[in-house]
Amino acid sequence: MSTSTIHTRLDAVRQSLPDGVGLVAVSKFHPVKALREAYAAGQRLFGESRVQELTAKVAELGNDSYRWHFIGHLQTNKVRQLIKLRPAMIESVDSVRLLEEIDREAARQGVVQPVLMQLHVAREETKFGFLPEELLDWFEARRYESLTATHICGVMGMASNTDDTARIEADFKAIRATYDKICANAPDLRGFTTVSMGMSDDYPLAVACGSTLVRVGSAIFGPRDY
Ligand SMILES: *Cc1c(COP(=O)(O)O)cnc(C)c1O
């Protein structure tokens, strides 16, 4: 996609977002050149879903001016490599085992790793994440208090992959409602402020349902070449 197209599309997405809603430009599968173009158009926050690809992009672009959110399924054996890249956020914490591994590894590397807890509300077998009840129980049991090097900043989720707008809206509302319940049950949680939901096809609806951070890829960078 040409420079002017990325710039124009990025501006259009930004202009449609209310104040207080952040934008992760999901750059997975797109070349560094495309990221530089988005950066030149003012974008600083990028989303990647594979540790290998993020490693290559951080090697070229750094992790200071460019900030990175990891949004893909993460295997525990990749946690060390990922935390070394100093991602601004790991959005896709989908199990207690993974969270514990992140906490251990962040402590070992002497950093505090910001994370989001991934919720599974979509009607699909293949999606990762905590069920709302499961996550509520986990917070209610105050299990987060045993973490020493992880900052839980909120939740992330995806809606069902469907054309059924009512279904998508129900999913987003379920994500937001779970977040609100956690806030009510654990008012001492600090900086638990992020509700990451909404992608290219559904982000306006996600924002209407209470998203504070959208993850938009193809609407900015065009289709991906898998
Ligand atoms: C790829 C991806 C996105 C962006 O998807 P688009 O439809 O291209 O906007 C958002 N979130 C996650 C978790 C993804 O894997």
The ligand as a Gaussian input file, in Angstrom:
#p B3LYP/6-31G(d) Opt

LIG

0 1
 C       -4.838000      -9.519000      13.467000
 C       -5.453000      -9.061000      14.728000
 C       -6.125000      -7.829000      14.804000
 C       -6.316000      -6.901000      13.617000
 O       -7.204000      -7.444000      12.690000
 P       -7.773000      -6.561000      11.466000
 O       -9.015000      -7.249000      11.082000
 O       -6.734000      -6.609000      10.406000
 O       -7.993000      -5.183000      11.959000
 C       -6.612000      -7.448000      16.044000
 N       -6.480000      -8.219000      17.120000
 C       -5.852000      -9.418000      17.088000
 C       -5.747000     -10.214000      18.335000
 C       -5.327000      -9.882000      15.884000
 O       -4.715000     -11.073000      15.864000

